[in-house]
């Protein structure tokens, strides 16, 4: 069973890396739908470029989401984060599309399962955040997010015994 899990985990990581690199660069969501869905988020979040251009005028209750994909968790300068998400950030975790999606669905559960504890300051949950994440990904180069996913996949494949590795073509 453990061998099957290792193979499945490696296959999933490899698939994730391939999906992220398939030319979309934005996961599986629809950025156009995400732009509309982001209207729910802008009550608390803004999107302002590094050069100061306001892309989406929003609230300041949440951090600026420009470049969030590929940014370390809880690292936006001068934003007062809660203790739980700061603990997650202290693990060195970097926001990937998958992690942002997980966070947006249940922020408190995300914090509790990724190194922090306690409630999130984010009170709004999305049933499906993939479109919003695809939209946010358009405001990020995020090469480090893709590289991290590829490295994890490569490491999992290297650790797998030869008899369990997928056949090469």
C-alpha positions in Angstrom: 0.0 0.0 0.0 2.8 2.4 0.8 4.5 1.7 -2.5 1.3 2.4 -4.3 0.9 5.7 -2.4 4.4 6.7 -3.3 3.8 6.0 -7.0 0.4 7.8 -6.9 1.9 10.8 -5.1 4.7 11.0 -7.6 2.4 10.7 -10.5 0.1 13.5 -9.1 3.1 15.8 -8.6 4.3 15.1 -12.1 0.8 15.7 -13.5 0.5 19.0 -11.5 3.8 20.2 -12.9 2.8 19.4 -16.4 -0.6 21.0 -16.0 1.0 24.2 -14.6 3.4 24.3 -17.5 0.9 23.4 -20.2 1.0 26.9 -21.7 -1.8 28.3 -19.5 0.5 29.2 -16.7 -2.6 29.9 -14.7 -3.9 26.5 -13.6 -7.3 25.2 -14.7 -9.6 28.1 -14.0 -10.9 30.8 -16.3 -9.2 34.2 -15.7 -12.2 36.0 -17.3 -14.7 34.4 -15.0 -12.2 35.0 -12.1 -12.2 38.8 -12.9 -15.9 38.8 -12.3 -15.7 36.6 -9.2 -13.0 38.9 -7.8 -15.7 41.5 -7.2 -16.5 39.5 -4.0 -12.9 39.7 -2.9 -12.3 43.4 -3.6 -14.3 44.4 -0.5 -11.1 43.5 1.4 -8.3 43.2 -1.3 -6.9 45.5 -3.9 -4.6 44.7 -6.8 -1.9 47.4 -7.2 1.2 46.7 -9.3 4.7 47.2 -8.0 4.9 50.4 -10.0 1.8 51.7 -8.2 -0.8 51.2 -10.9 -4.2 50.4 -9.4 -5.6 47.5 -11.4 -8.5 46.8 -9.0 -9.4 49.3 -6.4 -10.5 47.5 -3.3 -10.4 47.5 0.4 -7.3 47.4 2.6 -8.6 44.9 5.2 -6.7 42.2 3.3 -3.2 42.4 1.6 -2.6 43.5 -1.9 -2.9 40.5 -4.2 -0.7 41.7 -7.0 2.0 39.0 -7.5 0.5 36.7 -4.8 1.2 33.6 -6.8 4.9 32.8 -6.1 5.1 35.1 -3.1 5.9 33.7 0.3 2.9 33.3 2.6 2.2 36.3 4.9 4.9 38.4 3.4 3.2 41.5 1.9 5.1 44.4 3.3 3.5 46.5 6.1 0.4 44.3 6.3 -0.7 43.2 9.8 -1.3 39.5 9.4 -2.9 37.2 12.1 -0.7 34.9 14.2 -2.0 31.8 12.5 -1.1 32.8 8.9 2.2 34.2 10.2 3.1 30.8 11.6 2.3 29.3 8.1 4.5 31.9 6.5 7.3 31.0 9.0 7.4 27.5 7.4 8.7 29.1 4.2 5.6 28.2 2.3 5.1 30.0 -1.0 1.7 30.7 -2.5 1.0 28.4 -5.5 -2.3 28.3 -7.4 -3.2 25.1 -5.5 -2.4 26.5 -2.1 -4.4 29.7 -2.8 -7.4 27.6 -3.9 -7.2 25.5 -0.8 -6.9 28.7 1.4 -9.9 30.4 -0.2 -12.1 27.4 0.3 -11.4 27.1 4.0 -8.9 29.6 5.4 -9.0 28.4 9.0 -8.6 24.7 8.0 -5.7 25.8 5.8 -3.9 27.5 8.6 -4.5 24.6 11.0 -3.1 22.0 8.5 -0.1 24.0 7.3 1.8 24.9 10.5 -0.4 27.5 12.2 -3.4 27.5 14.4 -6.4 29.6 15.0 -8.9 31.4 12.9 -8.1 33.3 9.7 -9.0 36.9 9.4 -10.6 36.1 6.1 -14.3 35.7 6.7 -15.4 35.0 3.1 -15.0 31.5 1.6 -15.2 30.5 -2.0 -16.8 27.1 -3.0 -14.5 27.0 -6.1 -11.6 29.4 -6.2 -10.0 28.1 -9.4 -11.3 31.0 -11.6 -10.2 33.7 -9.1 -6.8 32.0 -8.8 -6.4 31.9 -12.6 -7.2 35.6 -12.6 -4.7 36.4 -9.8 -2.1 34.3 -11.7 -2.3 36.8 -14.6 -0.7 39.4 -12.2 2.3 37.2 -11.4 5.3 35.9 -13.2 5.6 33.1 -10.6 8.4 31.1 -12.1 9.5 30.1 -8.6 6.1 28.5 -8.0 6.4 26.3 -11.1 10.0 25.5 -10.4 9.1 24.4 -6.9 6.4 22.1 -8.2 8.8 20.6 -10.8 11.5 20.1 -8.2 9.1 18.3 -5.8 8.0 16.1 -8.7 11.6 15.3 -9.7 12.5 14.5 -6.1 9.5 12.1 -5.7 10.4 10.3 -8.9 14.1 9.9 -7.8 13.1 8.5 -4.4 10.8 5.9 -6.0 12.3 2.4 -6.4 12.8 1.5 -10.1 10.2 -1.2 -10.1 7.5 1.4 -9.1 8.6 4.2 -11.5 6.4 4.7 -14.5 7.8 3.2 -17.7 9.6 5.7 -19.9 8.7 6.1 -23.4 
